[in-house]
């Protein structure tokens, strides 16, 4: 199976709601099988996602979408790196 076919299938599964596409940076995205609304930590040096517990992020003051557009979602990705000092 070609890589093009795999990504085409992933995009289609995302379009019909069986998986969720999580944009991380640029064209890079992850596909998450947990389709309920939630946010993510992105561990940069490990190149992986960790789910943020539901209800821990509150978003206030979301502007209206520009004319001709509909807001379809808000994705929060919190980027992580190892701490320089160990935690006590």
N, C-alpha and C positions, 0 to 999 in steps of 0.2 A: 504494500500500500504506500502511495507517495505521501510525502509531507503535506503537499498541497491538498490532497484529499482529506487528510486528517484535520487540518485547520478549517477546511470548508465544512466538514461534518460538525466540528466544535461550534463554528459560527451559527450553523443551522440549529443545533440543539439549544444554543443560547437564545436565538430568535423565538423559538417556540416555548421557552421557559423551563426546560429540563435541567439546564445548568446556568450559572451566572458568570458573565465575563467581568473580571476585575481588572480595570486598567491600572498599571503600576507606574509606568513612565514611558513617554514616547509611544511607540507602537507595541511595546511589551505589555502583555496582559496574561492573567492567569484565569483558569476556568474552575469555578467552585461548584461542587455538587450541592452545597447547602444554599437553596434558592430563597430562603426567608431573608428579609432585609437585615443586614448587619454590616459592620465596618471591619477593617483589618489593620493589623500591624504588619509591616513589611520588614523582614530581617535582611538587610542589604547584603551583609557578608556571607549569608547562607542562601540568599536568593529564594526565600520562602515566605509564606503568609501564615499569620496566626490570627484566628478570629478574636475580635474585641467583644467582650460580653455585651449582650443586648441591653439597651437602656442606659448605657454608661456615657454616651455622647449625646448632648443636647445641642441642636442647631436652631438659632433664633435669627430673625431678620433676613430671611432669604428673599432676595429681590425677585420681582416679577420677570418672567422670561421676555426677551425682546419681541416685538411685534412679529408675528409669523412663525413663532416657535412655541413649543410646549415643553415645560420642565418635566422630564421623565424620571429623574432620580438624582440623589446626591451620594457620592461615594467618598468616604473619608479613608485615606490610607496614611497611617502613622508610621514613619520610617524609623527604624531602630539600628543602632550599632552597639558593639560591646562597650561597656563602661570602662574607663581607664582605671578606676579604683574599685576594688571589690567592695560590695555592700556588707555592712556589719551584720 
